[in-house]
Amino acid sequence: MVAQMDESSLEMLETSLRKSMLSSSGPALDAALTEMGWADMLSEMPEVAVPLVFRLLGETGSHASALVDVVLHATGNTIGDTVELPLPYAGNSWVVWDRISAEATDPTLSGLPLRREEEGYPIRVAEARMAVGWWLVGSSRAMLNLARRHALDRVQFGKPIASFQAVRHRLAETLVAIEGAEATLNLPSADNPDLSSLLAKAAAGKAALTAAKHCQQVLGGIGFTEEHDLQHHVKRALVLDGLLGSSRELTRRAGAGLRARGSVPRLAQL
């Protein structure tokens, strides 16, 4: 059973997942995840499967329709179904993840097979927000790794630019933002899952935007070019931040809700 996997087995699973994501994306990766037992993992140990799979999607820059499965599972539907579910997007708009054609039709959506819709209807998205949050954390770490490697390799005035205080501050601020977002994602959410997932997604989105800004500054001109991997992660982070509500929108929504409530619930035991 998947739920009985030990630490060694999970490490092997992560290695296999990473290898598959580095070699495939889209429908091919969907097939690989199915072969690895993604449906069983999501059903039996979502608290392990979701952070692992979506973090790796971010780190590798690949994509799969696993997010649709998270929504299907949370709403009591069959994992793997091709039903089209409207997903809220930034600016009070809606998108649908197209599992059938699986081809990107909108160049502004970072190569993801998302299709804009004029109308939608409310669905449960707490679990999906956590999944996208982990996806954003993975993308943020990928950007940080690219910037860090560049800072160590790039030499100016006879020494690596990683030795310059301004560069180190940008990398440090990025790491702090990522670690904070990951800590928020790891908070227990049983008592208030909607608020916890909303804040976690907002923190992850803000961390990704921070990573995009600072890592672009560290990389300089090369980071803007199509041949460099950074621009892929930046575009993906911008789209994922908007998916299920942007960090700015979710923060405002959380603040409005807490103001109306008149109190702040305890989200963590400090």
C-alpha positions in Angstrom: 0.0 0.0 0.0 1.2 3.5 -0.8 0.3 4.7 2.7 2.9 2.3 4.2 5.9 3.7 2.3 8.9 4.2 4.4 11.5 7.1 4.1 13.7 5.1 1.8 10.8 4.3 -0.5 9.7 7.9 -0.6 13.3 9.0 -1.5 13.2 6.5 -4.4 9.8 7.8 -5.4 11.1 11.4 -5.4 14.0 10.3 -7.6 11.7 8.6 -10.0 9.3 11.5 -10.2 12.1 14.0 -10.8 13.5 11.9 -13.5 10.1 11.6 -15.2 9.5 15.3 -14.9 12.9 16.2 -16.4 12.2 14.0 -19.4 8.5 14.6 -20.1 5.7 17.1 -19.6 2.0 17.4 -20.4 0.2 14.3 -21.5 3.4 12.2 -21.4 3.9 13.2 -17.8 0.3 12.5 -17.0 0.8 9.0 -18.3 4.0 8.5 -16.3 2.3 9.7 -13.1 -0.6 7.3 -13.7 1.9 4.5 -14.1 3.5 5.4 -10.8 0.2 5.3 -9.0 -0.6 9.0 -8.6 -4.3 8.3 -8.0 -3.5 5.9 -5.1 -1.0 8.4 -3.7 -3.5 11.2 -3.8 -6.2 9.1 -2.3 -4.2 7.4 0.5 -1.5 10.0 1.5 -2.4 13.4 0.0 -0.4 15.2 2.8 2.8 13.6 1.3 1.9 13.2 -2.4 0.7 16.8 -3.0 3.8 18.6 -1.6 6.1 16.2 -3.3 4.6 16.1 -6.7 3.8 19.8 -7.0 7.1 21.0 -5.5 8.9 18.9 -8.1 6.7 20.3 -10.9 8.0 23.7 -9.9 11.6 22.7 -9.6 11.7 20.9 -12.9 9.6 23.4 -14.9 7.3 20.6 -16.2 3.5 20.5 -16.0 0.8 17.9 -15.6 -2.9 17.9 -15.0 -2.5 16.7 -11.4 -4.1 19.9 -10.2 -7.4 18.8 -11.8 -7.1 15.5 -9.9 -6.7 17.4 -6.6 -9.9 19.3 -7.2 -11.7 16.2 -8.3 -10.6 14.3 -5.2 -11.6 17.2 -2.9 -15.0 17.4 -4.4 -15.7 13.7 -4.3 -15.3 13.0 -8.0 -13.2 10.3 -9.8 -9.5 11.0 -10.1 -8.5 11.1 -13.7 -11.9 12.2 -15.0 -11.9 14.5 -18.0 -14.7 16.8 -16.6 -13.9 20.4 -17.2 -14.0 22.4 -13.9 -13.8 26.2 -13.9 -10.9 27.5 -11.8 -10.9 31.0 -10.5 -8.2 33.2 -11.9 -6.9 36.7 -11.1 -9.1 39.6 -11.9 -12.4 37.8 -11.3 -11.9 35.7 -14.4 -12.0 31.9 -15.0 -9.9 29.3 -16.7 -10.3 25.6 -17.5 -7.5 23.1 -17.6 -8.0 21.3 -20.9 -7.1 17.6 -20.2 -8.4 16.4 -23.6 -6.4 18.5 -26.1 -3.7 19.3 -23.5 -2.3 22.1 -25.8 -1.6 25.6 -24.8 -4.0 27.9 -26.6 -3.2 31.2 -24.9 0.4 32.5 -25.1 -0.1 34.6 -22.0 -0.6 31.5 -19.8 3.0 30.2 -19.8 2.5 27.1 -21.9 -0.1 25.6 -19.6 -3.1 24.0 -21.3 -5.5 26.6 -19.7 -8.4 28.0 -21.6 -10.1 31.2 -20.5 -13.8 31.0 -19.8 -16.3 33.9 -19.5 -18.2 32.3 -16.6 -17.7 29.8 -13.8 -19.2 28.7 -10.6 -17.8 28.2 -7.1 -16.1 25.0 -6.3 -13.9 23.8 -3.4 -10.4 25.0 -4.0 -8.7 24.9 -0.6 -6.7 21.7 -1.4 -5.9 23.0 -4.9 -4.6 26.3 -3.4 -2.2 24.3 -1.3 -1.1 22.3 -4.3 -0.4 25.5 -6.4 1.3 26.9 -3.3 3.8 24.0 -3.4 4.2 24.4 -7.2 5.1 28.1 -6.6 7.6 27.1 -3.9 9.2 24.7 -6.3 9.4 27.3 -9.0 10.9 29.8 -6.5 13.6 27.4 -5.5 14.4 26.7 -9.2 14.9 30.5 -9.8 17.0 30.8 -6.6 19.2 27.9 -7.7 19.8 29.5 -11.1 20.6 32.9 -9.6 22.9 31.3 -7.0 24.8 29.3 -9.5 25.2 32.4 -11.7 26.4 34.4 -8.8 29.1 31.9 -8.0 30.2 31.5 -11.6 30.1 35.1 -12.8 33.3 37.0 -12.1 33.5 40.8 -11.9 36.5 42.9 -10.7 38.4 39.7 -10.1 36.0 37.8 -7.9 32.6 36.1 -8.0 29.6 38.5 -7.8 28.3 36.2 -5.0 30.9 38.0 -2.8 29.1 41.4 -3.3 26.8 42.4 -0.5 24.0 43.7 -2.7 23.9 40.3 -4.6 24.0 38.3 -1.3 21.2 40.4 0.1 18.9 39.7 -2.8 19.6 36.0 -2.6 19.1 36.0 1.2 15.8 37.9 0.9 14.6 35.4 -1.7 15.5 32.4 0.5 13.7 34.0 3.5 10.5 34.5 1.4 10.6 30.9 0.2 11.2 29.4 3.7 8.4 31.5 5.1 6.0 30.3 2.4 7.0 26.7 2.9 6.4 27.1 6.7 3.0 28.5 6.0 2.2 25.6 3.7 3.2 23.1 6.4 0.9 24.6 9.1 -1.9 22.3 10.2 -5.1 23.4 8.5 -7.7 21.1 10.0 -9.4 23.9 12.1 -9.6 26.4 9.3 -8.7 24.9 6.0 -10.1 27.7 3.8 -8.2 30.5 5.6 -5.0 28.4 6.0 -4.9 27.5 2.3 -5.7 31.1 1.3 -2.9 32.5 3.3 -0.5 29.7 2.2 -1.2 30.3 -1.4 -0.8 34.1 -0.9 2.5 33.6 0.8 3.8 31.2 -1.9 2.7 33.6 -4.6 4.5 36.5 -2.9 7.6 34.4 -2.5 7.6 33.5 -6.2 7.2 37.1 -7.2 10.1 38.1 -4.9 12.2 35.3 -6.3 11.4 36.4 -9.9 12.4 40.0 -9.1 15.6 39.4 -7.2 16.9 36.5 -9.3 16.3 38.5 -12.4 18.4 41.3 -10.9 21.2 38.9 -10.0 21.3 37.3 -13.5 21.1 40.6 -15.3 20.6 40.6 -19.1 21.1 36.9 -19.6 18.0 36.2 -17.5 15.8 38.0 -20.1 16.9 35.8 -22.9 14.8 32.9 -24.3 17.7 30.5 -24.1 18.1 30.9 -20.3 15.8 28.8 -18.0 15.0 31.7 -15.7 12.4 33.3 -18.1 10.5 30.0 -18.2 10.2 29.9 -14.4 9.3 33.6 -14.2 6.5 33.2 -16.7 5.2 30.1 -15.0 5.3 31.8 -11.6 3.3 34.8 -12.8 0.6 32.5 -14.2 0.5 30.3 -11.1 0.3 33.3 -8.8 -2.9 34.3 -10.7 -4.4 30.8 -10.6 -7.0 30.4 -7.8 -6.4 34.0 -6.8 -3.3 36.2 -6.9 -1.3 36.9 -3.8 -2.6 40.5 -3.7 -6.2 39.4 -4.1 -6.0 36.7 -1.5 -4.3 38.9 1.0 -7.0 41.5 0.6 -9.7 38.8 0.9 -8.2 37.4 4.1 -7.9 40.9 5.6 -11.5 41.7 4.7 -12.7 38.5 6.3 -10.8 39.0 9.5 -12.0 42.6 9.8 -15.6 41.5 9.4 -15.1 38.7 11.9 -13.5 41.0 14.4 -10.9 38.6 15.6 -8.0 36.5 14.2 -8.1 32.7 14.7 -5.1 30.9 15.9 -3.4 29.2 13.0 -0.3 27.9 14.7 0.8 27.0 18.2 3.9 29.1 18.9 
